[in-house]
Amino acid sequence: MATRQSVDQLLQQCEDAINLAQDQYKNAATQQHYNDGDFTNALQALEDAYNDLAKLAFSANAQQRDQLHRMRLQLQQVQTNMILLDH
């Protein structure tokens, strides 16, 4: 069973990845191709967080799974926005 602490830590990791990705999205939208490495790293952080969520969901209770699912949707939305950005 997932502990509350492990869920909280993962949710914080996801929020950090989202914040990094949103910053890179804003930079990419204004600077074009100058920071492709940072942009790619932000996408990788989102993917890593998404995969960690999927793993933890297997050992989570119903309430934790709901929290993880909502965070997964947020990660997917940011990831989609970044992929669709024409930079």
PDB file with one MODEL, atoms N, CA, C and O in Angstrom:
MODEL        1
ATOM      1  N   MET A   1       0.837  -1.181   0.000  1.00  0.00           N
ATOM      2  CA  MET A   1       0.000   0.000   0.000  1.00  0.00           C
ATOM      3  C   MET A   1       0.881   1.243   0.000  1.00  0.00           C
ATOM      4  O   MET A   1       1.901   1.293   0.687  1.00  0.00           O
ATOM      5  N   ALA A   2       0.490   2.218  -0.756  1.00  0.00           N
ATOM      6  CA  ALA A   2       1.241   3.467  -0.837  1.00  0.00           C
ATOM      7  C   ALA A   2       1.051   4.269   0.445  1.00  0.00           C
ATOM      8  O   ALA A   2      -0.059   4.378   0.966  1.00  0.00           O
ATOM      9  N   THR A   3       2.138   4.820   0.937  1.00  0.00           N
ATOM     10  CA  THR A   3       2.030   5.651   2.131  1.00  0.00           C
ATOM     11  C   THR A   3       1.634   7.063   1.734  1.00  0.00           C
ATOM     12  O   THR A   3       1.831   7.491   0.597  1.00  0.00           O
ATOM     13  N   ARG A   4       1.082   7.759   2.685  1.00  0.00           N
ATOM     14  CA  ARG A   4       0.689   9.148   2.432  1.00  0.00           C
ATOM     15  C   ARG A   4       1.901   9.983   2.038  1.00  0.00           C
ATOM     16  O   ARG A   4       1.826  10.850   1.167  1.00  0.00           O
ATOM     17  N   GLN A   5       3.026   9.698   2.705  1.00  0.00           N
ATOM     18  CA  GLN A   5       4.247  10.446   2.418  1.00  0.00           C
ATOM     19  C   GLN A   5       4.726  10.194   0.989  1.00  0.00           C
ATOM     20  O   GLN A   5       5.136  11.132   0.305  1.00  0.00           O
ATOM     21  N   SER A   6       4.679   8.953   0.533  1.00  0.00           N
ATOM     22  CA  SER A   6       5.140   8.663  -0.829  1.00  0.00           C
ATOM     23  C   SER A   6       4.240   9.318  -1.869  1.00  0.00           C
ATOM     24  O   SER A   6       4.722   9.785  -2.901  1.00  0.00           O
ATOM     25  N   VAL A   7       2.945   9.356  -1.606  1.00  0.00           N
ATOM     26  CA  VAL A   7       2.015  10.019  -2.521  1.00  0.00           C
ATOM     27  C   VAL A   7       2.281  11.520  -2.522  1.00  0.00           C
ATOM     28  O   VAL A   7       2.337  12.141  -3.584  1.00  0.00           O
ATOM     29  N   ASP A   8       2.443  12.100  -1.347  1.00  0.00           N
ATOM     30  CA  ASP A   8       2.711  13.537  -1.258  1.00  0.00           C
ATOM     31  C   ASP A   8       4.016  13.915  -1.959  1.00  0.00           C
ATOM     32  O   ASP A   8       4.084  14.935  -2.643  1.00  0.00           O
ATOM     33  N   GLN A   9       5.051  13.089  -1.787  1.00  0.00           N
ATOM     34  CA  GLN A   9       6.330  13.363  -2.436  1.00  0.00           C
ATOM     35  C   GLN A   9       6.199  13.286  -3.955  1.00  0.00           C
ATOM     36  O   GLN A   9       6.760  14.114  -4.672  1.00  0.00           O
ATOM     37  N   LEU A  10       5.471  12.311  -4.435  1.00  0.00           N
ATOM     38  CA  LEU A  10       5.294  12.175  -5.872  1.00  0.00           C
ATOM     39  C   LEU A  10       4.464  13.321  -6.436  1.00  0.00           C
ATOM     40  O   LEU A  10       4.764  13.830  -7.516  1.00  0.00           O
ATOM     41  N   LEU A  11       3.430  13.727  -5.718  1.00  0.00           N
ATOM     42  CA  LEU A  11       2.625  14.855  -6.170  1.00  0.00           C
ATOM     43  C   LEU A  11       3.466  16.127  -6.228  1.00  0.00           C
ATOM     44  O   LEU A  11       3.288  16.950  -7.126  1.00  0.00           O
ATOM     45  N   GLN A  12       4.379  16.289  -5.275  1.00  0.00           N
ATOM     46  CA  GLN A  12       5.274  17.450  -5.289  1.00  0.00           C
ATOM     47  C   GLN A  12       6.226  17.368  -6.484  1.00  0.00           C
ATOM     48  O   GLN A  12       6.491  18.377  -7.137  1.00  0.00           O
ATOM     49  N   GLN A  13       6.736  16.174  -6.768  1.00  0.00           N
ATOM     50  CA  GLN A  13       7.597  15.975  -7.931  1.00  0.00           C
ATOM     51  C   GLN A  13       6.842  16.349  -9.210  1.00  0.00           C
ATOM     52  O   GLN A  13       7.403  16.974 -10.111  1.00  0.00           O
ATOM     53  N   CYS A  14       5.590  15.968  -9.277  1.00  0.00           N
ATOM     54  CA  CYS A  14       4.771  16.288 -10.451  1.00  0.00           C
ATOM     55  C   CYS A  14       4.559  17.789 -10.579  1.00  0.00           C
ATOM     56  O   CYS A  14       4.658  18.340 -11.675  1.00  0.00           O
ATOM     57  N   GLU A  15       4.272  18.444  -9.476  1.00  0.00           N
ATOM     58  CA  GLU A  15       4.075  19.896  -9.507  1.00  0.00           C
ATOM     59  C   GLU A  15       5.352  20.605  -9.939  1.00  0.00           C
ATOM     60  O   GLU A  15       5.302  21.582 -10.686  1.00  0.00           O
ATOM     61  N   ASP A  16       6.488  20.116  -9.473  1.00  0.00           N
ATOM     62  CA  ASP A  16       7.770  20.700  -9.878  1.00  0.00           C
ATOM     63  C   ASP A  16       7.988  20.516 -11.381  1.00  0.00           C
ATOM     64  O   ASP A  16       8.437  21.434 -12.067  1.00  0.00           O
ATOM     65  N   ALA A  17       7.667  19.329 -11.881  1.00  0.00           N
ATOM     66  CA  ALA A  17       7.813  19.056 -13.313  1.00  0.00           C
ATOM     67  C   ALA A  17       6.883  19.952 -14.128  1.00  0.00           C
ATOM     68  O   ALA A  17       7.269  20.455 -15.183  1.00  0.00           O
ATOM     69  N   ILE A  18       5.672  20.147 -13.643  1.00  0.00           N
ATOM     70  CA  ILE A  18       4.717  21.012 -14.337  1.00  0.00           C
ATOM     71  C   ILE A  18       5.218  22.453 -14.356  1.00  0.00           C
ATOM     72  O   ILE A  18       5.151  23.123 -15.387  1.00  0.00           O
ATOM     73  N   ASN A  19       5.717  22.924 -13.228  1.00  0.00           N
ATOM     74  CA  ASN A  19       6.237  24.296 -13.164  1.00  0.00           C
ATOM     75  C   ASN A  19       7.416  24.487 -14.108  1.00  0.00           C
ATOM     76  O   ASN A  19       7.499  25.497 -14.808  1.00  0.00           O
ATOM     77  N   LEU A  20       8.329  23.518 -14.129  1.00  0.00           N
ATOM     78  CA  LEU A  20       9.465  23.588 -15.035  1.00  0.00           C
ATOM     79  C   LEU A  20       8.989  23.594 -16.485  1.00  0.00           C
ATOM     80  O   LEU A  20       9.472  24.378 -17.301  1.00  0.00           O
ATOM     81  N   ALA A  21       8.056  22.730 -16.792  1.00  0.00           N
ATOM     82  CA  ALA A  21       7.547  22.633 -18.163  1.00  0.00           C
ATOM     83  C   ALA A  21       6.840  23.914 -18.580  1.00  0.00           C
ATOM     84  O   ALA A  21       7.000  24.368 -19.713  1.00  0.00           O
ATOM     85  N   GLN A  22       6.062  24.499 -17.682  1.00  0.00           N
ATOM     86  CA  GLN A  22       5.370  25.740 -18.021  1.00  0.00           C
ATOM     87  C   GLN A  22       6.359  26.872 -18.265  1.00  0.00           C
ATOM     88  O   GLN A  22       6.152  27.701 -19.151  1.00  0.00           O
ATOM     89  N   ASP A  23       7.426  26.911 -17.486  1.00  0.00           N
ATOM     90  CA  ASP A  23       8.467  27.924 -17.711  1.00  0.00           C
ATOM     91  C   ASP A  23       9.127  27.721 -19.073  1.00  0.00           C
ATOM     92  O   ASP A  23       9.346  28.682 -19.811  1.00  0.00           O
ATOM     93  N   GLN A  24       9.437  26.484 -19.398  1.00  0.00           N
ATOM     94  CA  GLN A  24      10.069  26.191 -20.680  1.00  0.00           C
ATOM     95  C   GLN A  24       9.117  26.458 -21.838  1.00  0.00           C
ATOM     96  O   GLN A  24       9.541  26.887 -22.911  1.00  0.00           O
ATOM     97  N   TYR A  25       7.849  26.207 -21.622  1.00  0.00           N
ATOM     98  CA  TYR A  25       6.847  26.490 -22.649  1.00  0.00           C
ATOM     99  C   TYR A  25       6.833  27.988 -22.958  1.00  0.00           C
ATOM    100  O   TYR A  25       6.845  28.393 -24.120  1.00  0.00           O
ATOM    101  N   LYS A  26       6.809  28.802 -21.902  1.00  0.00           N
ATOM    102  CA  LYS A  26       6.815  30.257 -22.094  1.00  0.00           C
ATOM    103  C   LYS A  26       8.085  30.711 -22.805  1.00  0.00           C
ATOM    104  O   LYS A  26       8.032  31.548 -23.706  1.00  0.00           O
ATOM    105  N   ASN A  27       9.232  30.154 -22.396  1.00  0.00           N
ATOM    106  CA  ASN A  27      10.500  30.511 -23.037  1.00  0.00           C
ATOM    107  C   ASN A  27      10.510  30.093 -24.494  1.00  0.00           C
ATOM    108  O   ASN A  27      10.942  30.859 -25.354  1.00  0.00           O
ATOM    109  N   ALA A  28      10.045  28.904 -24.778  1.00  0.00           N
ATOM    110  CA  ALA A  28      10.051  28.400 -26.155  1.00  0.00           C
ATOM    111  C   ALA A  28       9.106  29.209 -27.030  1.00  0.00           C
ATOM    112  O   ALA A  28       9.376  29.425 -28.212  1.00  0.00           O
ATOM    113  N   ALA A  29       8.008  29.652 -26.453  1.00  0.00           N
ATOM    114  CA  ALA A  29       7.044  30.427 -27.235  1.00  0.00           C
ATOM    115  C   ALA A  29       7.616  31.782 -27.641  1.00  0.00           C
ATOM    116  O   ALA A  29       7.203  32.346 -28.655  1.00  0.00           O
ATOM    117  N   THR A  30       8.548  32.305 -26.873  1.00  0.00           N
ATOM    118  CA  THR A  30       9.102  33.624 -27.181  1.00  0.00           C
ATOM    119  C   THR A  30      10.472  33.562 -27.834  1.00  0.00           C
ATOM    120  O   THR A  30      10.834  34.474 -28.579  1.00  0.00           O
ATOM    121  N   GLN A  31      11.249  32.508 -27.576  1.00  0.00           N
ATOM    122  CA  GLN A  31      12.631  32.465 -28.046  1.00  0.00           C
ATOM    123  C   GLN A  31      12.869  31.511 -29.204  1.00  0.00           C
ATOM    124  O   GLN A  31      14.002  31.372 -29.664  1.00  0.00           O
ATOM    125  N   GLN A  32      11.848  30.868 -29.670  1.00  0.00           N
ATOM    126  CA  GLN A  32      11.971  29.925 -30.784  1.00  0.00           C
ATOM    127  C   GLN A  32      12.856  28.747 -30.401  1.00  0.00           C
ATOM    128  O   GLN A  32      12.532  28.046 -29.442  1.00  0.00           O
ATOM    129  N   HIS A  33      13.962  28.496 -31.105  1.00  0.00           N
ATOM    130  CA  HIS A  33      14.754  27.281 -30.943  1.00  0.00           C
ATOM    131  C   HIS A  33      15.989  27.439 -30.065  1.00  0.00           C
ATOM    132  O   HIS A  33      16.876  26.589 -30.126  1.00  0.00           O
ATOM    133  N   TYR A  34      16.082  28.453 -29.278  1.00  0.00           N
ATOM    134  CA  TYR A  34      17.321  28.703 -28.562  1.00  0.00           C
ATOM    135  C   TYR A  34      17.572  27.751 -27.398  1.00  0.00           C
ATOM    136  O   TYR A  34      18.730  27.510 -27.055  1.00  0.00           O
ATOM    137  N   ASN A  35      16.550  27.215 -26.791  1.00  0.00           N
ATOM    138  CA  ASN A  35      16.730  26.357 -25.615  1.00  0.00           C
ATOM    139  C   ASN A  35      16.069  25.001 -25.799  1.00  0.00           C
ATOM    140  O   ASN A  35      15.347  24.539 -24.916  1.00  0.00           O
ATOM    141  N   ASP A  36      16.305  24.365 -26.924  1.00  0.00           N
ATOM    142  CA  ASP A  36      15.682  23.073 -27.193  1.00  0.00           C
ATOM    143  C   ASP A  36      16.068  22.015 -26.164  1.00  0.00           C
ATOM    144  O   ASP A  36      15.249  21.162 -25.822  1.00  0.00           O
ATOM    145  N   GLY A  37      17.291  22.058 -25.671  1.00  0.00           N
ATOM    146  CA  GLY A  37      17.728  21.089 -24.663  1.00  0.00           C
ATOM    147  C   GLY A  37      16.927  21.208 -23.383  1.00  0.00           C
ATOM    148  O   GLY A  37      16.503  20.198 -22.823  1.00  0.00           O
ATOM    149  N   ASP A  38      16.716  22.417 -22.915  1.00  0.00           N
ATOM    150  CA  ASP A  38      15.923  22.638 -21.707  1.00  0.00           C
ATOM    151  C   ASP A  38      14.470  22.236 -21.934  1.00  0.00           C
ATOM    152  O   ASP A  38      13.827  21.678 -21.045  1.00  0.00           O
ATOM    153  N   PHE A  39      13.966  22.519 -23.109  1.00  0.00           N
ATOM    154  CA  PHE A  39      12.594  22.161 -23.464  1.00  0.00           C
ATOM    155  C   PHE A  39      12.435  20.641 -23.436  1.00  0.00           C
ATOM    156  O   PHE A  39      11.460  20.122 -22.892  1.00  0.00           O
ATOM    157  N   THR A  40      13.385  19.943 -24.016  1.00  0.00           N
ATOM    158  CA  THR A  40      13.361  18.486 -24.036  1.00  0.00           C
ATOM    159  C   THR A  40      13.480  17.917 -22.631  1.00  0.00           C
ATOM    160  O   THR A  40      12.806  16.942 -22.299  1.00  0.00           O
ATOM    161  N   ASN A  41      14.326  18.514 -21.804  1.00  0.00           N
ATOM    162  CA  ASN A  41      14.476  18.063 -20.419  1.00  0.00           C
ATOM    163  C   ASN A  41      13.175  18.232 -19.642  1.00  0.00           C
ATOM    164  O   ASN A  41      12.827  17.385 -18.818  1.00  0.00           O
ATOM    165  N   ALA A  42      12.466  19.308 -19.897  1.00  0.00           N
ATOM    166  CA  ALA A  42      11.187  19.538 -19.225  1.00  0.00           C
ATOM    167  C   ALA A  42      10.163  18.492 -19.661  1.00  0.00           C
ATOM    168  O   ALA A  42       9.395  17.990 -18.840  1.00  0.00           O
ATOM    169  N   LEU A  43      10.153  18.167 -20.949  1.00  0.00           N
ATOM    170  CA  LEU A  43       9.262  17.109 -21.438  1.00  0.00           C
ATOM    171  C   LEU A  43       9.616  15.765 -20.807  1.00  0.00           C
ATOM    172  O   LEU A  43       8.730  14.979 -20.472  1.00  0.00           O
ATOM    173  N   GLN A  44      10.906  15.506 -20.648  1.00  0.00           N
ATOM    174  CA  GLN A  44      11.338  14.251 -20.029  1.00  0.00           C
ATOM    175  C   GLN A  44      10.922  14.205 -18.561  1.00  0.00           C
ATOM    176  O   GLN A  44      10.526  13.149 -18.067  1.00  0.00           O
ATOM    177  N   ALA A  45      11.006  15.326 -17.864  1.00  0.00           N
ATOM    178  CA  ALA A  45      10.579  15.378 -16.460  1.00  0.00           C
ATOM    179  C   ALA A  45       9.085  15.078 -16.346  1.00  0.00           C
ATOM    180  O   ALA A  45       8.656  14.385 -15.423  1.00  0.00           O
ATOM    181  N   LEU A  46       8.300  15.596 -17.278  1.00  0.00           N
ATOM    182  CA  LEU A  46       6.863  15.297 -17.292  1.00  0.00           C
ATOM    183  C   LEU A  46       6.627  13.809 -17.526  1.00  0.00           C
ATOM    184  O   LEU A  46       5.798  13.197 -16.852  1.00  0.00           O
ATOM    185  N   GLU A  47       7.341  13.235 -18.462  1.00  0.00           N
ATOM    186  CA  GLU A  47       7.185  11.814 -18.769  1.00  0.00           C
ATOM    187  C   GLU A  47       7.599  10.944 -17.589  1.00  0.00           C
ATOM    188  O   GLU A  47       6.925   9.963 -17.273  1.00  0.00           O
ATOM    189  N   ASP A  48       8.696  11.295 -16.942  1.00  0.00           N
ATOM    190  CA  ASP A  48       9.147  10.544 -15.770  1.00  0.00           C
ATOM    191  C   ASP A  48       8.122  10.607 -14.647  1.00  0.00           C
ATOM    192  O   ASP A  48       7.822   9.594 -14.014  1.00  0.00           O
ATOM    193  N   ALA A  49       7.588  11.795 -14.402  1.00  0.00           N
ATOM    194  CA  ALA A  49       6.576  11.958 -13.361  1.00  0.00           C
ATOM    195  C   ALA A  49       5.324  11.141 -13.696  1.00  0.00           C
ATOM    196  O   ALA A  49       4.733  10.509 -12.821  1.00  0.00           O
ATOM    197  N   TYR A  50       4.932  11.162 -14.960  1.00  0.00           N
ATOM    198  CA  TYR A  50       3.767  10.405 -15.415  1.00  0.00           C
ATOM    199  C   TYR A  50       3.974   8.905 -15.171  1.00  0.00           C
ATOM    200  O   TYR A  50       3.077   8.223 -14.675  1.00  0.00           O
ATOM    201  N   ASN A  51       5.145   8.405 -15.518  1.00  0.00           N
ATOM    202  CA  ASN A  51       5.442   6.988 -15.318  1.00  0.00           C
ATOM    203  C   ASN A  51       5.469   6.621 -13.843  1.00  0.00           C
ATOM    204  O   ASN A  51       4.991   5.553 -13.462  1.00  0.00           O
ATOM    205  N   ASP A  52       6.025   7.498 -13.007  1.00  0.00           N
ATOM    206  CA  ASP A  52       6.045   7.254 -11.565  1.00  0.00           C
ATOM    207  C   ASP A  52       4.630   7.220 -10.999  1.00  0.00           C
ATOM    208  O   ASP A  52       4.329   6.422 -10.112  1.00  0.00           O
ATOM    209  N   LEU A  53       3.764   8.089 -11.515  1.00  0.00           N
ATOM    210  CA  LEU A  53       2.363   8.071 -11.082  1.00  0.00           C
ATOM    211  C   LEU A  53       1.705   6.736 -11.413  1.00  0.00           C
ATOM    212  O   LEU A  53       0.988   6.165 -10.592  1.00  0.00           O
ATOM    213  N   ALA A  54       1.954   6.258 -12.600  1.00  0.00           N
ATOM    214  CA  ALA A  54       1.354   4.998 -13.026  1.00  0.00           C
ATOM    215  C   ALA A  54       1.811   3.848 -12.134  1.00  0.00           C
ATOM    216  O   ALA A  54       1.014   2.975 -11.787  1.00  0.00           O
ATOM    217  N   LYS A  55       3.079   3.844 -11.765  1.00  0.00           N
ATOM    218  CA  LYS A  55       3.611   2.786 -10.898  1.00  0.00           C
ATOM    219  C   LYS A  55       2.994   2.852  -9.504  1.00  0.00           C
ATOM    220  O   LYS A  55       2.597   1.830  -8.943  1.00  0.00           O
ATOM    221  N   LEU A  56       2.918   4.051  -8.955  1.00  0.00           N
ATOM    222  CA  LEU A  56       2.414   4.203  -7.591  1.00  0.00           C
ATOM    223  C   LEU A  56       0.920   3.907  -7.516  1.00  0.00           C
ATOM    224  O   LEU A  56       0.427   3.472  -6.475  1.00  0.00           O
ATOM    225  N   ALA A  57       0.210   4.135  -8.587  1.00  0.00           N
ATOM    226  CA  ALA A  57      -1.239   3.905  -8.590  1.00  0.00           C
ATOM    227  C   ALA A  57      -1.586   2.440  -8.302  1.00  0.00           C
ATOM    228  O   ALA A  57      -2.660   2.153  -7.772  1.00  0.00           O
ATOM    229  N   PHE A  58      -0.698   1.526  -8.642  1.00  0.00           N
ATOM    230  CA  PHE A  58      -0.966   0.105  -8.394  1.00  0.00           C
ATOM    231  C   PHE A  58      -1.066  -0.214  -6.908  1.00  0.00           C
ATOM    232  O   PHE A  58      -1.797  -1.127  -6.524  1.00  0.00           O
ATOM    233  N   SER A  59      -0.354   0.514  -6.075  1.00  0.00           N
ATOM    234  CA  SER A  59      -0.366   0.226  -4.648  1.00  0.00           C
ATOM    235  C   SER A  59      -1.139   1.268  -3.836  1.00  0.00           C
ATOM    236  O   SER A  59      -1.047   1.291  -2.609  1.00  0.00           O
ATOM    237  N   ALA A  60      -1.883   2.111  -4.501  1.00  0.00           N
ATOM    238  CA  ALA A  60      -2.618   3.188  -3.831  1.00  0.00           C
ATOM    239  C   ALA A  60      -4.048   2.750  -3.509  1.00  0.00           C
ATOM    240  O   ALA A  60      -4.612   1.872  -4.161  1.00  0.00           O
ATOM    241  N   ASN A  61      -4.609   3.387  -2.491  1.00  0.00           N
ATOM    242  CA  ASN A  61      -6.020   3.145  -2.202  1.00  0.00           C
ATOM    243  C   ASN A  61      -6.873   4.022  -3.125  1.00  0.00           C
ATOM    244  O   ASN A  61      -6.341   4.782  -3.934  1.00  0.00           O
ATOM    245  N   ALA A  62      -8.174   3.913  -3.000  1.00  0.00           N
ATOM    246  CA  ALA A  62      -9.080   4.607  -3.927  1.00  0.00           C
ATOM    247  C   ALA A  62      -8.892   6.124  -3.893  1.00  0.00           C
ATOM    248  O   ALA A  62      -8.857   6.765  -4.944  1.00  0.00           O
ATOM    249  N   GLN A  63      -8.774   6.694  -2.715  1.00  0.00           N
ATOM    250  CA  GLN A  63      -8.605   8.143  -2.605  1.00  0.00           C
ATOM    251  C   GLN A  63      -7.274   8.581  -3.219  1.00  0.00           C
ATOM    252  O   GLN A  63      -7.211   9.587  -3.925  1.00  0.00           O
ATOM    253  N   GLN A  64      -6.225   7.827  -2.948  1.00  0.00           N
ATOM    254  CA  GLN A  64      -4.919   8.153  -3.509  1.00  0.00           C
ATOM    255  C   GLN A  64      -4.926   8.008  -5.023  1.00  0.00           C
ATOM    256  O   GLN A  64      -4.340   8.831  -5.727  1.00  0.00           O
ATOM    257  N   ARG A  65      -5.580   6.975  -5.528  1.00  0.00           N
ATOM    258  CA  ARG A  65      -5.671   6.792  -6.975  1.00  0.00           C
ATOM    259  C   ARG A  65      -6.380   7.965  -7.627  1.00  0.00           C
ATOM    260  O   ARG A  65      -6.009   8.395  -8.720  1.00  0.00           O
ATOM    261  N   ASP A  66      -7.402   8.483  -6.954  1.00  0.00           N
ATOM    262  CA  ASP A  66      -8.107   9.651  -7.487  1.00  0.00           C
ATOM    263  C   ASP A  66      -7.167  10.859  -7.556  1.00  0.00           C
ATOM    264  O   ASP A  66      -7.141  11.572  -8.559  1.00  0.00           O
ATOM    265  N   GLN A  67      -6.406  11.082  -6.500  1.00  0.00           N
ATOM    266  CA  GLN A  67      -5.438  12.182  -6.499  1.00  0.00           C
ATOM    267  C   GLN A  67      -4.420  12.003  -7.618  1.00  0.00           C
ATOM    268  O   GLN A  67      -4.098  12.949  -8.337  1.00  0.00           O
ATOM    269  N   LEU A  68      -3.926  10.801  -7.753  1.00  0.00           N
ATOM    270  CA  LEU A  68      -2.920  10.516  -8.763  1.00  0.00           C
ATOM    271  C   LEU A  68      -3.498  10.671 -10.166  1.00  0.00           C
ATOM    272  O   LEU A  68      -2.825  11.165 -11.070  1.00  0.00           O
ATOM    273  N   HIS A  69      -4.729  10.254 -10.341  1.00  0.00           N
ATOM    274  CA  HIS A  69      -5.376  10.385 -11.645  1.00  0.00           C
ATOM    275  C   HIS A  69      -5.537  11.856 -12.035  1.00  0.00           C
ATOM    276  O   HIS A  69      -5.286  12.231 -13.180  1.00  0.00           O
ATOM    277  N   ARG A  70      -5.955  12.681 -11.080  1.00  0.00           N
ATOM    278  CA  ARG A  70      -6.110  14.108 -11.373  1.00  0.00           C
ATOM    279  C   ARG A  70      -4.771  14.746 -11.729  1.00  0.00           C
ATOM    280  O   ARG A  70      -4.700  15.598 -12.615  1.00  0.00           O
ATOM    281  N   MET A  71      -3.719  14.335 -11.043  1.00  0.00           N
ATOM    282  CA  MET A  71      -2.394  14.861 -11.358  1.00  0.00           C
ATOM    283  C   MET A  71      -1.943  14.349 -12.725  1.00  0.00           C
ATOM    284  O   MET A  71      -1.309  15.084 -13.482  1.00  0.00           O
ATOM    285  N   ARG A  72      -2.259  13.121 -13.040  1.00  0.00           N
ATOM    286  CA  ARG A  72      -1.899  12.562 -14.342  1.00  0.00           C
ATOM    287  C   ARG A  72      -2.553  13.362 -15.466  1.00  0.00           C
ATOM    288  O   ARG A  72      -1.929  13.609 -16.498  1.00  0.00           O
ATOM    289  N   LEU A  73      -3.801  13.767 -15.269  1.00  0.00           N
ATOM    290  CA  LEU A  73      -4.486  14.585 -16.270  1.00  0.00           C
ATOM    291  C   LEU A  73      -3.801  15.933 -16.447  1.00  0.00           C
ATOM    292  O   LEU A  73      -3.679  16.430 -17.567  1.00  0.00           O
ATOM    293  N   GLN A  74      -3.354  16.523 -15.346  1.00  0.00           N
ATOM    294  CA  GLN A  74      -2.637  17.796 -15.438  1.00  0.00           C
ATOM    295  C   GLN A  74      -1.328  17.629 -16.200  1.00  0.00           C
ATOM    296  O   GLN A  74      -0.983  18.454 -17.046  1.00  0.00           O
ATOM    297  N   LEU A  75      -0.603  16.554 -15.893  1.00  0.00           N
ATOM    298  CA  LEU A  75       0.649  16.290 -16.593  1.00  0.00           C
ATOM    299  C   LEU A  75       0.415  16.111 -18.086  1.00  0.00           C
ATOM    300  O   LEU A  75       1.158  16.648 -18.908  1.00  0.00           O
ATOM    301  N   GLN A  76      -0.613  15.360 -18.428  1.00  0.00           N
ATOM    302  CA  GLN A  76      -0.925  15.129 -19.832  1.00  0.00           C
ATOM    303  C   GLN A  76      -1.271  16.429 -20.552  1.00  0.00           C
ATOM    304  O   GLN A  76      -0.875  16.630 -21.700  1.00  0.00           O
ATOM    305  N   GLN A  77      -1.997  17.300 -19.888  1.00  0.00           N
ATOM    306  CA  GLN A  77      -2.381  18.563 -20.518  1.00  0.00           C
ATOM    307  C   GLN A  77      -1.158  19.425 -20.808  1.00  0.00           C
ATOM    308  O   GLN A  77      -1.033  19.982 -21.899  1.00  0.00           O
ATOM    309  N   VAL A  78      -0.267  19.534 -19.844  1.00  0.00           N
ATOM    310  CA  VAL A  78       0.947  20.333 -20.047  1.00  0.00           C
ATOM    311  C   VAL A  78       1.812  19.693 -21.128  1.00  0.00           C
ATOM    312  O   VAL A  78       2.371  20.384 -21.980  1.00  0.00           O
ATOM    313  N   GLN A  79       1.916  18.376 -21.085  1.00  0.00           N
ATOM    314  CA  GLN A  79       2.706  17.661 -22.087  1.00  0.00           C
ATOM    315  C   GLN A  79       2.134  17.885 -23.489  1.00  0.00           C
ATOM    316  O   GLN A  79       2.883  18.122 -24.436  1.00  0.00           O
ATOM    317  N   THR A  80       0.837  17.811 -23.617  1.00  0.00           N
ATOM    318  CA  THR A  80       0.183  18.037 -24.909  1.00  0.00           C
ATOM    319  C   THR A  80       0.432  19.453 -25.403  1.00  0.00           C
ATOM    320  O   THR A  80       0.748  19.661 -26.574  1.00  0.00           O
ATOM    321  N   ASN A  81       0.289  20.423 -24.514  1.00  0.00           N
ATOM    322  CA  ASN A  81       0.548  21.820 -24.894  1.00  0.00           C
ATOM    323  C   ASN A  81       1.965  22.001 -25.407  1.00  0.00           C
ATOM    324  O   ASN A  81       2.187  22.709 -26.390  1.00  0.00           O
ATOM    325  N   MET A  82       2.927  21.363 -24.743  1.00  0.00           N
ATOM    326  CA  MET A  82       4.312  21.511 -25.159  1.00  0.00           C
ATOM    327  C   MET A  82       4.557  20.845 -26.516  1.00  0.00           C
ATOM    328  O   MET A  82       5.273  21.384 -27.360  1.00  0.00           O
ATOM    329  N   ILE A  83       3.968  19.693 -26.712  1.00  0.00           N
ATOM    330  CA  ILE A  83       4.171  18.975 -27.968  1.00  0.00           C
ATOM    331  C   ILE A  83       3.565  19.747 -29.131  1.00  0.00           C
ATOM    332  O   ILE A  83       4.126  19.766 -30.227  1.00  0.00           O
ATOM    333  N   LEU A  84       2.432  20.377 -28.897  1.00  0.00           N
ATOM    334  CA  LEU A  84       1.749  21.091 -29.955  1.00  0.00           C
ATOM    335  C   LEU A  84       2.308  22.488 -30.225  1.00  0.00           C
ATOM    336  O   LEU A  84       1.948  23.124 -31.216  1.00  0.00           O
ATOM    337  N   LEU A  85       3.186  22.963 -29.345  1.00  0.00           N
ATOM    338  CA  LEU A  85       3.782  24.279 -29.530  1.00  0.00           C
ATOM    339  C   LEU A  85       4.660  24.282 -30.770  1.00  0.00           C
ATOM    340  O   LEU A  85       5.536  23.430 -30.925  1.00  0.00           O
ATOM    341  N   ASP A  86       4.425  25.229 -31.638  1.00  0.00           N
ATOM    342  CA  ASP A  86       5.214  25.368 -32.855  1.00  0.00           C
ATOM    343  C   ASP A  86       6.395  26.280 -32.542  1.00  0.00           C
ATOM    344  O   ASP A  86       6.316  27.499 -32.692  1.00  0.00           O
ATOM    345  N   HIS A  87       7.487  25.667 -32.106  1.00  0.00           N
ATOM    346  CA  HIS A  87       8.662  26.470 -31.747  1.00  0.00           C
ATOM    347  C   HIS A  87       9.858  26.142 -32.581  1.00  0.00           C
ATOM    348  O   HIS A  87      10.921  26.735 -32.396  1.00  0.00           O
TER     349      HIS A  87
ENDMDL
END
